[in-house]
Amino acid sequence: AGYIPQGIPLQLIGYLPEETSFLPWHAASRALYQLDKLLDRTDDYRLFSDYVLKQVASRYHQMGWPTNGPGTEGNILQASYQTEELQRELIMLACSFGNKQCHRQAVAYISDWISSNKNR
């Protein structure tokens, strides 16, 4: 809205790697996607996307992707709703801003899904 310099919100998201709750990540991601739309196809886009990836990387690698291995269905110790939402948010951010590991994992899941012949 032009009320504060653009650098201040970007400095604020520097705290995100320390954040473990879903709601702050969700609020930040909504703002980051808006900035993404504004900066896309500009000269500074690469700087912006690299900065976002840097903020997301450690928490994304810590949480990873959901495990759907044998014996996890119906597990009483399933992750809480907030944890699942945080994990989903981190995956979306990492993949949206070009994390190569995230892209590889997404392609692997899609390939497995296609070859499994489930959920046609």
Number of C-alpha atoms within 10 A of each C-alpha: 5 5 5 8 9 10 8 9 13 15 9 10 20 15 10 17 15 11 13 13 13 18 14 13 21 16 10 16 18 11 12 20 14 11 14 17 10 11 15 13 10 8 9 10 16 14 10 18 21 14 15 22 19 15 18 23 16 14 20 23 14 9 15 15 16 10 8 8 7 6 7 11 10 7 8 7 7 11 12 9 10 13 15 16 17 22 21 18 18 25 25 15 23 25 17 15 21 14 20 11 12 22 15 12 15 15 12 12 12 12 11 12 13 12 9 10 8 8 6 6
